[in-house]
């Protein structure tokens, strides 16, 4: 990929960069500098031009595990033990 190519960025990352760039230009920063700063900010926030590549079943598993964990956290906290008690163990 040639330097400056933005094809590997998601639409959301491109929108973020445009919004950030507009903010810098509003503050009086030159267009070229504002664009460079905007993409640097997007890279810092998202780790660069990475398209999200998660399979739907992985996402559902992740959400399901999170919901179970949240429910167990509430039960454990209600019993006064706290999460660091060491007796709750998840086996995947």
C-alpha positions in Angstrom: 0.0 0.0 0.0 1.5 3.4 -1.0 2.0 6.0 1.6 -1.1 8.2 2.0 -3.5 5.5 0.8 -6.6 5.5 2.9 -8.3 2.5 1.4 -7.7 0.3 4.5 -9.6 2.6 6.8 -13.2 2.0 7.7 -15.9 4.5 6.8 -16.2 5.4 10.4 -12.4 6.2 10.6 -12.7 8.3 7.5 -15.6 10.3 9.0 -13.7 10.8 12.2 -10.7 12.1 10.4 -12.9 14.6 8.4 -14.5 15.8 11.6 -11.2 16.2 13.4 -9.7 18.0 10.4 -12.5 20.4 10.2 -12.0 21.2 13.9 -8.3 22.0 13.3 -9.1 24.1 10.3 -11.6 26.1 12.4 -8.8 26.8 14.9 -6.7 28.3 12.0 -4.4 25.3 11.3 -3.4 25.0 7.6 -5.3 22.4 5.5 -2.3 20.2 5.0 -1.3 20.2 8.7 -4.9 19.7 9.8 -5.2 16.6 7.6 -2.0 15.2 9.0 -3.0 15.8 12.6 -6.5 14.4 12.0 -5.1 11.1 10.6 -2.5 10.9 13.4 -5.3 11.2 15.9 -7.4 8.5 14.2 -4.4 6.2 14.2 -3.8 6.9 17.8 -7.4 6.2 18.7 -7.9 3.1 16.6 -4.5 1.6 16.0 -4.3 2.6 12.3 -6.1 1.6 9.2 -7.5 -1.7 10.3 -10.9 -2.9 9.0 -12.9 -4.7 11.6 -12.7 -8.4 10.8 -14.7 -10.2 13.4 -16.9 -13.2 12.5 -20.5 -12.8 13.7 -20.4 -15.9 15.8 -17.3 -14.5 17.7 -19.1 -11.3 18.3 -22.2 -13.1 19.7 -20.0 -15.3 21.9 -18.2 -12.2 23.2 -21.5 -10.4 23.9 -23.0 -13.5 25.6 -19.9 -14.0 27.9 -20.0 -10.3 28.8 -23.7 -10.5 29.8 -23.0 -13.6 31.9 -20.0 -11.9 33.5 -22.0 -8.8 34.3 -24.8 -10.8 35.9 -22.3 -12.8 38.0 -20.5 -9.6 39.0 -23.8 -8.3 40.4 -24.5 -11.5 42.3 -20.9 -11.6 43.7 -20.9 -8.0 44.7 -24.4 -8.3 46.3 -23.0 -11.1 48.5 -20.2 -8.8 49.6 -17.3 -10.8 48.2 -16.1 -8.6 45.3 -14.7 -9.8 42.0 -11.1 -10.4 43.3 -12.3 -13.1 45.7 -11.0 -15.8 43.4 -13.8 -18.3 43.5 -15.5 -17.3 40.2 -13.8 -19.0 37.3 -14.9 -19.0 33.7 -14.1 -22.0 31.5 -14.5 -21.5 27.8 
